[in-house]
């Protein structure tokens, strides 16, 4: 074998199907975060799992099926970790965010918890940042997913903003843009850029401006 080329065993212990699928998803997530979806090699996934490519495909169906599995898994895990940050119950944050946040949690609290969660998982933020950029191309298999994801995020933030702002949708779009922009800066310089602190500074600007906006009950 050529020097410097890693070798992977294919005689690893058999795993239950659910555990094997999770292993495939976690390994694929790391590879996509590093290379993007187009740079993902099914052979590399198989090698790192100690499987053959057909063995991987038995669990995910196809390369596109693998991407869907990765995104669905992250949605579930991210919702769970956000519930922990907010201290709310299992059913208080829906998988789809169009309904807004849980009862008793305002917009600023939800945004702060989201950024604190993201600050603890740079590899996951990198995964979504890489895929979101790639998926701007309509032919990308995650194009529809990220378009829907952005729409849901804006709708959720706008729903919460309606309680105190007469212009909730522009504010919601600005929040999403600020979060995405700060996260890119953080990923470029993670050791010198404090994501949570920078978000709190940005929040003072974003939410401070709402004080000058007319309340909905003042104009109705």
C-alpha positions as a Python dict, from the first residue, in 0.01 Angstrom:
ca = {
    (1, 'X'): (0, 0, 0),
    (2, 'X'): (129, 348, -87),
    (3, 'X'): (284, 544, 197),
    (4, 'X'): (46, 795, 357),
    (5, 'X'): (-270, 625, 231),
    (6, 'X'): (-486, 522, 530),
    (7, 'X'): (-615, 169, 551),
    (8, 'X'): (-958, 77, 688),
    (9, 'X'): (-1066, -255, 827),
    (10, 'X'): (-1376, -417, 685),
    (11, 'X'): (-1394, -682, 956),
    (12, 'X'): (-1534, -455, 1225),
    (13, 'X'): (-1806, -595, 1452),
    (14, 'X'): (-2155, -599, 1307),
    (15, 'X'): (-2380, -324, 1439),
    (16, 'X'): (-2759, -312, 1471),
    (17, 'X'): (-2913, -136, 1171),
    (18, 'X'): (-3003, 179, 1365),
    (19, 'X'): (-2652, 216, 1506),
    (20, 'X'): (-2493, 154, 1168),
    (21, 'X'): (-2716, 413, 1004),
    (22, 'X'): (-2626, 668, 1272),
    (23, 'X'): (-2256, 592, 1221),
    (24, 'X'): (-2291, 646, 846),
    (25, 'X'): (-2473, 975, 902),
    (26, 'X'): (-2219, 1108, 1151),
    (27, 'X'): (-1922, 1017, 933),
    (28, 'X'): (-2091, 1163, 627),
    (29, 'X'): (-2170, 1485, 815),
    (30, 'X'): (-1801, 1537, 894),
    (31, 'X'): (-1697, 1464, 536),
    (32, 'X'): (-1958, 1698, 387),
    (33, 'X'): (-1857, 1976, 626),
    (34, 'X'): (-1501, 1938, 501),
    (35, 'X'): (-1562, 1880, 128),
    (36, 'X'): (-1920, 1973, 46),
    (37, 'X'): (-2177, 1737, -101),
    (38, 'X'): (-2022, 1738, -449),
    (39, 'X'): (-1686, 1644, -300),
    (40, 'X'): (-1831, 1359, -95),
    (41, 'X'): (-1710, 1015, -200),
    (42, 'X'): (-1927, 720, -112),
    (43, 'X'): (-1611, 513, -109),
    (44, 'X'): (-1468, 734, 166),
    (45, 'X'): (-1787, 694, 369),
    (46, 'X'): (-1770, 317, 323),
    (47, 'X'): (-1402, 304, 416),
    (48, 'X'): (-1450, 498, 738),
    (49, 'X'): (-1743, 278, 837),
    (50, 'X'): (-1556, -43, 757),
    (51, 'X'): (-1814, -129, 491),
    (52, 'X'): (-1836, -164, 116),
    (53, 'X'): (-2020, 99, -90),
    (54, 'X'): (-2314, -142, -146),
    (55, 'X'): (-2318, -194, 229),
    (56, 'X'): (-2359, 180, 285),
    (57, 'X'): (-2627, 205, 17),
    (58, 'X'): (-2832, -65, 187),
    (59, 'X'): (-2884, 182, 471),
    (60, 'X'): (-2937, 509, 278),
    (61, 'X'): (-3038, 408, -75),
    (62, 'X'): (-2829, 658, -269),
    (63, 'X'): (-2594, 953, -231),
    (64, 'X'): (-2893, 1186, -237),
    (65, 'X'): (-3068, 966, 17),
    (66, 'X'): (-2761, 998, 238),
    (67, 'X'): (-2777, 1378, 218),
    (68, 'X'): (-3147, 1373, 311),
    (69, 'X'): (-3070, 1146, 606),
    (70, 'X'): (-2794, 1380, 725),
    (71, 'X'): (-3022, 1685, 712),
    (72, 'X'): (-3315, 1512, 880),
    (73, 'X'): (-3089, 1382, 1156),
    (74, 'X'): (-2950, 1730, 1218),
    (75, 'X'): (-3299, 1881, 1237),
    (76, 'X'): (-3395, 1638, 1513),
    (77, 'X'): (-3070, 1681, 1707),
    (78, 'X'): (-3071, 2060, 1677),
    (79, 'X'): (-3429, 2087, 1799),
    (80, 'X'): (-3340, 1867, 2096),
    (81, 'X'): (-3034, 2074, 2191),
    (82, 'X'): (-3226, 2399, 2153),
    (83, 'X'): (-3497, 2272, 2388),
    (84, 'X'): (-3223, 2206, 2641),
    (85, 'X'): (-3084, 2558, 2603),
    (86, 'X'): (-3429, 2709, 2653),
    (87, 'X'): (-3530, 2471, 2931),
    (88, 'X'): (-3855, 2374, 2762),
    (89, 'X'): (-4035, 2044, 2718),
    (90, 'X'): (-4002, 1782, 2447),
    (91, 'X'): (-4299, 1899, 2243),
    (92, 'X'): (-4261, 2275, 2284),
    (93, 'X'): (-4043, 2331, 1976),
    (94, 'X'): (-4185, 2179, 1658),
    (95, 'X'): (-3961, 2032, 1391),
    (96, 'X'): (-4099, 2294, 1155),
    (97, 'X'): (-4054, 2643, 1293),
    (98, 'X'): (-4336, 2816, 1110),
    (99, 'X'): (-4539, 2819, 1432),
    (100, 'X'): (-4277, 3030, 1612),
    (101, 'X'): (-4113, 2943, 1941),
    (102, 'X'): (-4239, 2781, 2261),
    (103, 'X'): (-4479, 2961, 2493),
    (104, 'X'): (-4307, 3199, 2731),
    (105, 'X'): (-3996, 3241, 2513),
    (106, 'X'): (-3963, 3572, 2330),
    (107, 'X'): (-3781, 3641, 2006),
    (108, 'X'): (-3459, 3763, 2160),
    (109, 'X'): (-3438, 3465, 2397),
    (110, 'X'): (-3492, 3226, 2107),
    (111, 'X'): (-3221, 3390, 1897),
    (112, 'X'): (-2975, 3398, 2186),
    (113, 'X'): (-3033, 3030, 2265),
    (114, 'X'): (-2987, 2941, 1898),
    (115, 'X'): (-2651, 3118, 1879),
    (116, 'X'): (-2531, 2970, 2208),
    (117, 'X'): (-2618, 2625, 2078),
    (118, 'X'): (-2442, 2688, 1748),
    (119, 'X'): (-2130, 2815, 1923),
    (120, 'X'): (-2091, 2469, 2076),
    (121, 'X'): (-2102, 2282, 1746),
    (122, 'X'): (-1874, 2445, 1487),
    (123, 'X'): (-1859, 2134, 1269),
    (124, 'X'): (-2236, 2127, 1237),
    (125, 'X'): (-2250, 2499, 1159),
    (126, 'X'): (-1981, 2442, 896),
    (127, 'X'): (-2181, 2154, 750),
    (128, 'X'): (-2490, 2371, 705),
    (129, 'X'): (-2292, 2673, 583),
    (130, 'X'): (-2119, 2468, 313),
    (131, 'X'): (-2440, 2299, 204),
    (132, 'X'): (-2638, 2622, 205),
    (133, 'X'): (-2384, 2786, -26),
    (134, 'X'): (-2370, 2483, -256),
    (135, 'X'): (-2745, 2455, -272),
    (136, 'X'): (-2788, 2799, -428),
    (137, 'X'): (-2759, 2603, -752),
    (138, 'X'): (-3112, 2482, -837),
    (139, 'X'): (-2977, 2142, -945),
    (140, 'X'): (-2836, 2072, -598),
    (141, 'X'): (-3035, 1799, -417),
    (142, 'X'): (-3066, 2020, -108),
    (143, 'X'): (-3185, 2330, -297),
    (144, 'X'): (-3552, 2288, -200),
    (145, 'X'): (-3461, 2193, 158),
    (146, 'X'): (-3266, 2513, 223),
    (147, 'X'): (-3522, 2733, 48),
    (148, 'X'): (-3790, 2586, 275),
    (149, 'X'): (-3564, 2613, 580),
    (150, 'X'): (-3502, 2982, 523),
    (151, 'X'): (-3871, 3050, 468),
    (152, 'X'): (-3960, 2869, 791),
    (153, 'X'): (-3694, 3054, 992),
    (154, 'X'): (-3815, 3393, 869),
    (155, 'X'): (-4178, 3296, 936),
    (156, 'X'): (-4098, 3177, 1288),
    (157, 'X'): (-3905, 3491, 1381),
    (158, 'X'): (-4169, 3714, 1219),
    (159, 'X'): (-4443, 3539, 1417),
    (160, 'X'): (-4269, 3628, 1742),
    (161, 'X'): (-4182, 3979, 1626),
    (162, 'X'): (-4546, 4066, 1560),
    (163, 'X'): (-4605, 4114, 1932),
    (164, 'X'): (-4391, 4425, 1942),
    (165, 'X'): (-4304, 4533, 1588),
    (166, 'X'): (-4517, 4669, 1308),
    (167, 'X'): (-4259, 4543, 1057),
    (168, 'X'): (-4195, 4185, 1168),
    (169, 'X'): (-4091, 4030, 839),
    (170, 'X'): (-3807, 4275, 758),
    (171, 'X'): (-3679, 4235, 1114),
    (172, 'X'): (-3695, 3855, 1079),
    (173, 'X'): (-3497, 3866, 754),
    (174, 'X'): (-3237, 4090, 913),
    (175, 'X'): (-3203, 3850, 1207),
    (176, 'X'): (-3143, 3554, 975),
    (177, 'X'): (-2892, 3753, 771),
    (178, 'X'): (-2706, 3869, 1082),
    (179, 'X'): (-2689, 3517, 1225),
    (180, 'X'): (-2559, 3371, 901),
    (181, 'X'): (-2304, 3649, 853),
    (182, 'X'): (-2166, 3629, 1205),
    (183, 'X'): (-2136, 3252, 1182),
    (184, 'X'): (-1930, 3278, 863),
    (185, 'X'): (-1693, 3522, 1032),
    (186, 'X'): (-1670, 3290, 1331),
    (187, 'X'): (-1592, 2986, 1117),
    (188, 'X'): (-1306, 3176, 954),
    (189, 'X'): (-1150, 3276, 1286),
    (190, 'X'): (-1296, 3055, 1560),
    (191, 'X'): (-1018, 3126, 1810),
    (192, 'X'): (-1042, 3503, 1792),
    (193, 'X'): (-1413, 3560, 1720),
    (194, 'X'): (-1656, 3516, 2009),
    (195, 'X'): (-1981, 3421, 1836),
    (196, 'X'): (-2206, 3458, 2140),
    (197, 'X'): (-2064, 3796, 2240),
    (198, 'X'): (-2080, 3929, 1884),
    (199, 'X'): (-2441, 3817, 1854),
    (200, 'X'): (-2538, 3996, 2175),
    (201, 'X'): (-2381, 4316, 2040),
    (202, 'X'): (-2572, 4270, 1713),
    (203, 'X'): (-2893, 4201, 1904),
    (204, 'X'): (-2865, 4538, 2075),
    (205, 'X'): (-2871, 4697, 1731),
    (206, 'X'): (-3142, 4474, 1584),
    (207, 'X'): (-3380, 4478, 1877),
    (208, 'X'): (-3296, 4831, 1983),
    (209, 'X'): (-3435, 4962, 1658),
    (210, 'X'): (-3773, 4807, 1730),
    (211, 'X'): (-3825, 5053, 2013),
    (212, 'X'): (-3880, 5325, 1750),
    (213, 'X'): (-4136, 5120, 1557),
    (214, 'X'): (-4507, 5162, 1631),
    (215, 'X'): (-4666, 4884, 1829),
    (216, 'X'): (-4935, 4686, 1651),
    (217, 'X'): (-5192, 4778, 1913),
    (218, 'X'): (-5104, 5145, 1864),
    (219, 'X'): (-5200, 5144, 1500),
    (220, 'X'): (-5507, 4920, 1512),
}
